Amino acid sequence: MKGILTVLILLAAITGANAGTPTVFNLTQMNLSNGWSVSGTITTDGTVGYLSVANVVDWNLTIVQTSDMVWNPGNSNDLNISGVSTDGKKMYVATSPDGFLDGGTLYFGRPGGPGQIPTNAYIADFTSLGYNLGYGMGGVAGWQDEIAGLNFVALNQQYNTKYAAAVGISPTLKSSTLKASSRFQINVPILSGNPLIAMFGTIVTDGTIGNLAPKNFISWNITARTQNFYYLTKQNSVVMGAQAVSSTGTTLRVDHATGQFVIGIPGRRPTFVTIADFTDPNYPDGFANYYAGNYGVMGDKWPLVGSSDIYYVAGQR
């Protein structure tokens, strides 16, 4: 199976010029399948020419999986808006008047299919939803969906006030049918650090000042993003393979047909990043992947090149 290393490959080929000042290279970002990407730096000892494992002296790779859910007028509605107003500079949602009665709500709903729950993006909600979730009546923001479940953060707002749920960017659209539109950037606190769970996006109104109803909302583009971060450094991993890898002093290259560059954690169930591999006859034009222990290949990419003889993987920082 591609990507499963059975031996550690140590390059014994002739190296080029003698090592000099360590050189830091920026890895060309690897965008893999399933929302995975790899970025970071690789440091050599300054050798120019073909490199051995020993010539790679440091590395810092960040492996990220990004999952986005998007709400826009094509897949959701703005029917769930009440107690919302604007002064043209900010968009406000009324909080609960006394901690018992409902306040306002600003969220966009995407109906679920048969037997499925809706996926709703709550920019700010001061109704009993927060109370039912265990946050009280100080308001919540976040979203719900069938895969990630409930992702909410407490807004902890005082009663009988107005919460600034979005900040105006600038009046933008003008046409024969719209005198002016106002564009707002939503203000939702970060829900989590790692995994990073966040919501961001924009709302466009028809320029109305004062109370807003659903009819005043022209468009919206809201993204709920979840990102999981993993790291490979010299402290927790090794160079598992560096075959036909060379440096020009400004770029790192992997030879077509014989090259392989892999960094990871070896063992019975290894975890590694294949930066480039041209040794598998099933993938003659190369592949890259992220392989995680018990789970196998999490994300991959192929081919890396067409008829090129050399694949560039990084440039000097």
Summary of the structure (lengths in Angstrom):
residues: 317
radius of gyration: 25.9
end to end distance: 34.2
largest distance: 77.4
contacts: 1022
relative contact order: 0.19
helix: 5%
strand: 52%
